[in-house]
Amino acid sequence: MSVKSNKKILDASKLSLILNRLASQIFENHLNFSDVVLIGIQPRGKILSQKIYNLLNEKFKIGRAHVWTPVTRSSRMPSSAWKKK
């Protein structure tokens, strides 16, 4: 069941403020980016993770390559596949 709505949740300036604060918080919590991975689940998560990475790189020069793996809802393994046989 899907509900289509044209309601705007955030305007561009509020979204920008939130993303900048999120990038700052990630940087403050993880000064060493050797073990940090940004994962974006498609379709919109990929775009969001790329925007956060770009902000981190612009503001803090983290210098790490942004590598993402396409993860979709359909590519999730069923819980039965995790059980040992």
Secondary structure by P-SEA (a helix, b strand, c coil): cbbbbccccccaaaaaaaaaaaaaaaaaaccccccbbbbbccaaaaaaaaaaaaaaaaacccccccccccccccccccccccccc
